[in-house]
Amino acid sequence: MSLERQYRELEDLREKVRQWERKNSCRRSLERQSVWQEVLLSIPGHITSEPCLVRDLSNRGAGIQLNGLTLLPTEFSLSFDGFRTTSPCRLIWRQGDFIGVAFHDTGRYSAVVETNTRPVLPHNSTRS
């Protein structure tokens, strides 16, 4: 293979990587908003709730910092407002004390988050 052909293939590969990075970085920055808000995590069948910290939020899910919670089922609920409403969730991934969750009903979450305020949840959220 000639040097010129190798150079063209390398340039094509670099362009594909740049396109992928632009696509993925824009998607993430537009969908998620950085928040640092305490929430309560409720595990089905447990009487107590666990305080956690939401670090980023979208209308489809959230990134959550656990406070040393070691065992976590795949299905649980979050409350942003002291259990006036709850948001059923599914565990998507876990890395140490940090988890990614998906909301069950993504169509009903607005995830409008202003700096230092609570997310605006719809009026028909599940009542506890």
N, C-alpha and C positions, 0 to 999 in steps of 0.2 A: 504494500500500500504506500502510495506516495505521501510525502510530507504535506503537500498541499491538501490532499484529500483528508488526512488525519486532522489537519487544522480546521477544515470546514465541518467535519463531524463534531469536533470539540466545541466549535462555536454554536452549532445547532443544539448540542446538549446543554450548553450554558444558557441559551435562550429558553429552552424548555424549563430549566430549573428556575429561571427568573420569572417566567409566567406562572409556574406553580406557586412560588413564594408570594407573588402579588395576589393571586387568587385566594390563597389560604390566609394570608395576613389581613386582607380586606374583609373577608368573610367573618373572621373571628372578631376583629375590632368593631364591626358594625353590629354583630349579633349580641355580644356580651358587653355589659357595663360593669365596671369595677365598683364594688360596694364593700363596705366593711360593716356589716350589720349582724347583730346577735339574733339568732332564731332559736326556737325550741324544736327538738327532734323527738317525735313520739314513735315508739316501737309498739306494734300491735301486741296486746296481751300484757303490757307492762303498765304499772300504775304511774310511775314517775316519767319525767321527760328529761332529755339531755340538752344542755345549752351548747350551741355551736356557733360558728362564725361564717356567714356567707361572704365569700371573697369576690365572686363574680356571678352575674345573673343575666339570664336571657329569658325570652318567653317560652323556651323549650326546656330549660334546666338551670343548674347552678353548680358552682364549685364551692365546696364547703370544707372548712377546717374543723376537724373534730377536736374535742378536748380530751384526748386520751381514751376515747371509746374504742374498745378493742373488738368486740363482737357486734356485728351489724347485719340485720337481715337484708334481703334484696328489696323488700317492700316496706315502706314506712311513711310517715307524714311529717311535714314541716309546718311550723306556724310562725308567721312574721308579726303577729299581733296579740300574743299572749293567749292563744287558743280561742279567739273569737271566730277565726276561720282557720282551716287547715288546707294544706296542699299535698295530696297523695303523690309519692315519688317512688322511683325505681333506681336502685344503685346501678350505675353503668361501669364505673371503674374505681379502683382504690389504689393509692400510692402512699403507704404509711398512714399519716394522720390527715391526709387530704383525699376527698372523694369527689366524684362527679356524679350528679344525679339528673334524671330526666323526669319532668312532670308528666303525670298520666294524661291529663287533658290539656294539651298545649294551646288549644284554641281559646281557652277562657282566661289566660294570663296575659296581662298587658305589659308587665315588666317595665313600666315607665318609672325609672329611678332617677331622682334628682339628688344632687350632692347632699349628703347627711340627712336624707329623709327616707321614709319607708317606701317600698314599692307599692304602687297602686294596684290593688287586687280587685277583681270584679265583685259586684254586689251579690252574686249568686254563688260564692265560694261555699264549700262544704262547711257546715256548722258543726262544732264539737259539742 
